[in-house]
Amino acid sequence: MTVLDEAGSSAGEPTDARGRVAELAGIRAQALAGPSEKATEAQHAKGKLTARERIALLLDEGSFQEVEQLRRHRATGFGLEAKKPYTDGVITGWGTVEGRTVFVYAHDFRIFGGALGEAHATKIHKIMDMAIAAGAPLVSLNDGAGARIQEGVSALAGYGGIFQRNTKASGVIPQISVMLGPCAGGAAYSPALTDFVFMVRDTSQMFITGPDVVRAVTGEEISQNGLGGADVHAETSGVCHFAYDDEETCLAEVRYLIAMLPQNNRENPPVTACDDPADRRSDVLLDLVPADGNRPYDMAKVIEELVDDGDYLEVHERWARNIICALARLDGQVVGIVANQPQTLAGVLDIEASEKAARFVQMCDAFNIPIVTLLDVPGFLPGVDQEHGGIIRHGAKLLYAYCNATVPRISLILRKAYGGAYIVMDSQSIGADLTYAWPTNEIAVMGAEGAANVIFRRQIAAAEDPEAMRARMVKEYKAELMHPYYAAERGLVDDVIDPAETRSVLINSLSMLRNKHADLPSRKHGNPPQ
């Protein structure tokens, strides 16, 4: 058998087919083994798995088919000509997750620190093109040190090709970025262009400029995790959708997410068998949601009660907590849920909540996932910071996303629905297919107290007992304009329903809307607010 060294030279040539096969087996074994046992031990010592170990956890057992395993770089100079490992630091191919095709590429940090060079980038470009052509999800397992400095501008051009393909695939196939190591500089833009970003605490970081540059330019002292760790991006920046303590849990959750997404924008999400009765009553909802609009409650418990087996996957769970975005199932059918969270900031809409919900609505619409909106919103968050931060344009992002969505859309008003925030949260006036309300709903321009102070300002000021007059006017306003059936009488709500029957109402409505078809005007693309 002839075994090639890293530079590609050989001690002799095989003389027959069997010799060639044996030679190939040796080369493949070398590629599978990676650079060295020492490099593997170093990777494990950091609490990180190797690229192949990660792929094995992500995909169904035995399903991975590798592409360009024997690829090597062609660069010369700076010592590269003497080191030409197989795979060139990235493993690419396809396999299955629960029997459905998924494409994947994984940086191998043991080879050049996972840095991207020309051959490395070409392999990624090819697998991305294959995923788009095949109409299947693409998962990137990121653990790389950025561009390969020794290859100069060729490496930078490789990133450009990745960004272009990320954009081309956007809204066509699901793209999931799993951050399992460092990701700095321009490399961070690829995950930002994808649909979902997963991170692992302590081992993955993302930033444009690292702590050393920050220190040199601004004088600020900060660690890598403090600047761009999983918790920072999950709670503060909103770059990360999901953060976990270890790689095994992270990759298991990636599998769970993939199981709820369609293969591409031409298919519907997968349907599963459901043992949870579609007509199950939920009398507990009457106790979960107080009729008093000033009392908070946990909207997550409402969602648990409505969806199949109480199981759902919350997206951006720790960022903009005043709104919940989640994927769940109703009678086995995947739905996207957008819901105000009264436990945080009373469920108001602010800049971050608007951005979070807008992106989620766009994702659902792109991948044929019906949207259920649960409203209990007292309005937009007032304040100088919000106004100067652009709450108008950020709130308009959510409005644009809903107005542009053509998937089935159902809104349910649990309690408060005030002002512009009510309109933005998929009201019937902006295109919701069906709008329901509970008997505890209050739909109005603003709260009764604020409205009374505006409308009856003179009467209150002239009264002998202004407080008594104010209380009477508030009561009168509520009785006339905020009673539960006011909106239904005017056709702005399709029905006022028993909260205990919400699950069956939603399931029946979604069943009717399953074959909904809606066209947008002919155009190259819209120009959404930024």
N, C-alpha and C positions, 0 to 999 in steps of 0.2 A: 504493500500500500504506500502511496505517496502522500505525505503530509506537507502542506504548504506552510511556510512561516508567515509572520505578519507582513513582510514586504512582498509576498507572493512568489518567492523563489522556491524551487523544488529540487530534491536530490535525484530524481529520476522520473521518467514517464511510464505510466502503466501501459501494458502491451495488448490488453484485450478488454472486452466489455466488462467482465467481472472485476478486472482491476480498476476500471473507471468507476464502477458502482462502489467499490470499496473505498476509493479515493473520496467520492462524494460523501459517503457515510462519515469519514473522518473529518471532512470540512464542516459538515453539519453539526457533528458532535462538538467541534471547536466553537462554532457560532452559538450553540445552545448553552455551552458551559460559561460563556462570558469571558471577561479578561483574565480573572484569576480568583482563586479562593480567598485570597487576602482582600481583594476589592469587595467581594460579597460579604465577608465578615465585617468590613468597615461600614458597609451599608446597613447591615443588621444592628451594628453597635449604635447607630444613630436612631434606632427604633423604626427603621424604614425597611420595607420589603423591596425585593428586586422587581424589575419590570415584568419579568415572566411570572413571578409569584402573584403580582397584582392582576395580571391578565387572567390567571387561573381562577382567582377569586371572583372576578367580574363575569366571566363567561361560563356557560354550561360546560360541565366536565367533558374534555376530549373534543370540543367543537372548534377550537382555534385553528385557523388556517393562515399560516404566515406568508407574507409577501416580501420579496426582495431580502430574504434572509442573508444572502451572500453579498449584498451591496457593500462597497468600500469607497472611501473618498479618493479623489485624484489629486489632492493638493500636494504641493511640494514646499520645502522651506520650513524654517522654524522647527525642524525635527519631525514634521508630519510624515515625510516620505518613509521614515523608518518605523512608523506605527500606523498600521492600516487594519484595524480590527473589523471583523465581520459585523454587519448591521449598522455600523457607523454611529452607534449610540442611540438608535431609535428602533423599536420593534413595531411593525405594522402588519395588519391583517384583518380578518373578520372571524366571527363565530356566532353563537346564538345566546340569547338570554330568554329563558323560558320558551325555547324553541323558535324564537324570532331572530332574524339576522341583525347583527350589530357590527359596525366597523369600529376599529380601535387603533390608536397609536399610543405607544408608551415610551417615554424617555428612559434611557438606561444610564443612570447617574454614574455607574462604574466606568463608563467609557467617555472620556473627555468631559466628565462632569455633566453629561447630558447636553452639552453645548451644541448649538445648531450650526452645521456647515452646509455646503452646497448639496452633497449627496444626501445628507440627513434631511434637508428641506425637500428635496425632490421626492424622497420616499413619502413624506407627509402629504405633499401635493397630490401624489398618485392615489393614496388611500382616500383622501378627501374627494377627489374626482370620482372614484369608484363608489363611494357612499352616496354622492348626489345622483349618479347615474342609476344606481340600484334602488334608490329611494328607501334608504335605511338609516337609522340613527348613527351618529358618530360620537364616540367617547374618546377624549384625550386624557391620558394619564400623565400629568405634567410634573417633571422633576428634573429641571435643567438649569444650567448656569447662564442662559442667554446665548447671544451670538458667539460663535467660535472666532476669537480675535485673530487667530493665525490665518483665517481665510478672508478677512477683511470685508469688503463691500459685497462679495458673493454671499456671505452669510446674511447680511442685512437684506439683500434682495430676496432671500429665501423667506424671510418673515413677511415681506410684502405679498408674496404669493399665497401665504397662509391667510393673511387678512382678507385678500380678495376673495378667496374661496369661502371663508367664514361668512362674508357678506352675501355671496352668491347663494349659499345654502340657507341663509336666514329665512325662516318661515316656510322652508321647503322640506327639510328634514330636522328632527330634533338634534341639537348640538349640546353636549354636556362636557364641561371641563372639570376635571378632578385634580386639585392642587395637592401634590404629595411631596413637595420640596420647594425650593426657591423659585421665584419667577420675577425677574427684575427687568427694568427698562422697557423697551418696545415689546418684549415678549408678553407683557401683561395685557396688551391690547387684544390678543386673540381670545383669552377667556372672557374679556369684557364684551366681546361681540357675540358670544354664544348664549344659549337660552338659560342654562343653569350652571352655577359654579359651586362646587363642593370643596371644602378645605378640612385639614386635619390639624388640630391644635398642636402647637410646639414644633411641628416639623414642616409646615408649609407657610410661606410668606409671599406676599405680592406687593410690589411698590415700583414706582417709576424711577425714583432716585433713592438709593440706600442710605442707611444711617451715617456713613462716612461723608457722603456728599451733603446731606442735611447739616451735619456738624460744621463742615467747611463753609457753607454758604450762610447759614442762619445762626450758627453757634448753639443750636439745640442738641442736647444729648438724649438719645433714645435708642432702644434695642431694636433688633429686627422684628421681633414679635410685637413690640409696642408700636412700631411704625406700620407694619403690614401683616400682622398675624391673623389667624382665623377669627378670634374674638373681635378684633378691631373691625374687620370687614363684615362680620355678621351683625354687629350691633351699631357701629358708628357710620361707616361709609356706605353700607348696603351693597358692596361689590359681591359679597358671598351670600348665596342663598341658604346653604346648609353647612354646619360646622359640627365635627365629631371628634371624639377623643382618640380614636385609633383607626387605622386603615381598614381593618376587617369590617368594622361597623359602617364606615363610610362607603365602602364598595357594596356592601349588602343593601344600603339605602339607595345607591345608584341603580341597582337591579330593580328595586321596588318602584322607583320613579319610571324607569323604562317600561315596566309592565303596565303603567297607566297611560302611556303615550302611544299615539299611532306611529306607524313606520314612517309616514310622510304626510304632506298636506293634502294628498288625494284619498287618504283612508280615514276611517273613523277609529277612535281608540278601541282597544280590545274589550270585549264584553265577557264578564265572568258569571258563573252560576251564583245565585244568591239565595241563602236560606232565611234571610231576614224578610218577613212578610211585607209586601208592598203596602198593604192596608193597615199596618201596625199603628195603633193609636199611641199618642205620646202625651198622656194627661199630665206628666211631670212638667211639661213646658209651662203649664199654668202657674206653677210654683217657681220655676226658674227665672221668669221674667216679671219683675214687679210692675204693677200698673202705674205706680208713682214714677213719673219721668225723671225725678231727681235721684232715684236710688240706682246705684250701679249693679251690674251682674256680669257674669262671665259668658260672653258669646260663644266661647269654645264649647261650653257644655250644651248649648243649644244645637250647635253643629253635630256634636257627638250623638245627640238624641235623634237627629234627623237622618243621618247617613247610614249606609249599610254597616251593621255590627259596630257602630261607633268609631269606625276606622277612617282616618284621613291623614293626608300628608301636607303639613303646613309649609308654605314657601316663605322665606324671609321671616321666620318665626320671631327673631329677636331684634329686627329692625322695623321702625315705624309700627310699634305695637298697637297703636290706636286703630289699626285696620288689619283684618285677617284675610290672607289669600291662601287657599288650600285646594288640593285635588282630592276628590272623594268619589264614592260610587253611590248611586241611587238605583236600586233594583238591578245591580250589576253593571249599570252604565256609568262611565266616567263623566263627572261634572267638575267645573271650576266654581269655587265658592268665594265670593267677595263679601265681607261682612264687617261692619263697624264693631269696635270693641269698647263698650261702655266702661270697662274697668280701667282703661288708659285714656287720659285726657277727655273723659266722657264720650269718647268715640268721635270726636271732631275730625274733620279733614284738615291736614296741614300740608306743607310742601312735601315732606318725605312720604306721607301716606298716599298722597296723590300720585307721586312717581311710582311707588310700589304697586299700587292697584292698576295703574295705566299699563305698566309693562306686563303684568299678569293677564289682564284682559286681552292685550294684543297677542300674547302667546296662546291663550285659549282659542282665540278667533283663528289664528294661523293654523292650528292643528285640530280644528273641528270639534272642540270641546265645548258643550253647552255651558252657559254661565248662569248661576243662581246668585242673586244679590240680596243680602239680608240687611235691611236698613234700620238703623237706630241712630240717627245723626242730627245733632243740634245745630250744625252749621260748620263754617270754616273757622279755624283758630284765629282770633283777632290778635293784633300786635304789630308794633313797628318792625320787628325783625322779620315777621312773615311777609308784610307788605314790601319791605325793601328787598327781601330775598326772592321776590317774584312769585308770590302765591297765585297771582292771576294767571301767569303763563303755565305754572306747574299744575294748577287746578284744571286748566284747559287741556292738559295732556290726558287727564282721565276722561274728561268730557269727549275729547276727540276719539279716544280709544273705544268708548262705548258706542258713539254715533257711527263709527266705522265698522263695527263688528256685525257680521252677518250670521253668526251661529245662533241657535235658539237662546233667547234671553228671557229670564223670569225674575221679577223683583218681588220681594216680600217686605212689607213695612211692619215691623214688630211693634214699634212704639213711636219715637219722635222722627219726623222727617221735615226739617225746617229749611226754608230759604233756598239759596243757590246750591247748597250741598245736596239737598233732596233731588233737584233737577239733575245734577251731575251723576248721582248714584243710580243711573239707569232707570230714570222715571219713564213713564209711558210716553211722555212728550218727546223724548229723544230716541224712541224706537224700541223700548222693551216690548216683547211679544205679548206677555201677560203680566199684569200687576195685581198682586193680592195684598191684603192687609189683615191684621188681627184686630179684634174689637178694641184693643188698647191703643190703636194708632192715633197719632196727632199730626196731621199734615197741614202746614201753614207757612206763611212767609217768615214768621219768627215766633218765638215763644209768646204765650199769652201776656205775661207781665210786660215784656218789651213792647208788644203791640198796643196794649192798653195805655202805656205811657205816651205813645205817639198819637194815637187816635183821640184819646180823651184827655189830652194834656190840659186843656182849658177848664173842662169840668172838674178835674181833680184839683187844680190849683184854686178854683173858686169855691170849692166845697168847704163846709164848716169842719168836717172831719175828712181830710184828704186821704188818709189811709183806708178808712172805711169805704170811701168812694172808689179808690183804686181797687180794692178787693172786689167790690161789686162789678166794676167794669171788666176786670179780669174774668170773673165768672160769666159775665154776659158774652164776652168775646169767645170764650171756650164753648159756650152753649151754641152760639150762632155759627161760628166758622171753624171750630176745631173738633166737632163731635165726630165719632168714628165713621159715620156714613156720609159725611159731607162730600168727600171726594168721590165716593161710589155713586152718589146721586147725580154727579156731573160727568160720569163716565171716565174719570181719571184713575179709578181703581176698578178692576174687573169683578172683584168679589171680596167681601169681608168674610173670612173663614174662621172656623173653630181651630185654635192653635193645636189641639190634639190631633187634628186631621191633616196637618201640614205635610207630613211625609207622603201620604197618599195623593194629595192634591198636586204636589210637585212631580211625583212620578207619573201620574196620569197626564199632566200637562206636557212633560218632556216627551212622553210617548207620542202624543199628538204632533209635537213639533219636530220629531226625529227626521223627517224628510223635508224640512223647511228649505226653501231655495230663495235666495235674495241676491240681487245683482247690484253692484256699485256702478256709478257712472264711468264711462270709458275715460281712462286717463293713464298717464305714465306712472304716476304715484302721487299721493297727497303730499302736503307740506305741513306736517304736524308741528304744533308749538314746541319749542325747545327750552 
